[in-house]
Amino acid sequence: MLWIKSLHIIFMVTWFAGLFYLPRLFVYHALCTDQAGIDRFKVMERKLYYGIMTPGALLTLLFGAWLWLGYGFSGAWLYAKLALVVLLIAYHLYCGKLLIDFKHDRNQHGHIYYRWFNEMPVVILFAVVILVVVKPW
């Protein structure tokens, strides 16, 4: 099970790297005015979302479920963590919607919105790590 736990952590880090970086790309994309730059951001965003973030998310969830089934974790801390994971999945999917909006030149937000939007996974990461390590309930 230590291999499964290791893989869960590795893919969680991969997923979070994308969750931190994609909204940052949205900040710069929203500021960009030249077509070559806009096209470059579209490629970077697509490759990050589909090539790194989504596989990282799916593998995180797979190995997390495997751990849950293997160890049989229980407690209120786990349900709080799972609620945060659901929020993270919703955030991930909303990033995909924003990606499609940028792809079709339909972005409706400015760079300041994306700067604030970029902070949400940080808060969730803090909460999840504290829940898993401290297990307060």
KAZIUR-V537080 format. One line per field, one symbol per residue. psi: psi as a letter, one per 30 degrees, with the letter a starting at -180 (. if undefined). burial: I if it has 16 or more other ideal C-beta (glycine too) atoms within 10 Angstrom, else O. Layout:
psi->???
burial->???
//
This chain:
psi->feeeeeeeeefeeeeeeefeeefeeeeeeffkfkeeeeeeeeeeeeeeeffeeeeeeeeeeefeeeeeeefhllleeeeeeeeeeeeeeeeeeeeeeeeeeeeghgkgllfeeeeeeffefeeeeeeeeeeeeeif.
burial->OOOIOOIIOOIIOIIIOIIOIIIOIIIOIIOOOOOOOOOOIIOOIOOIIOOIIIOIIOIIIOIIOOIOOOOOOOOOIOOIIOOIIOIIOOIIOOIIOIIOOIOOOOIOOOOOIIOOIIOOIOOIIOOIOOIOOOOOO
//
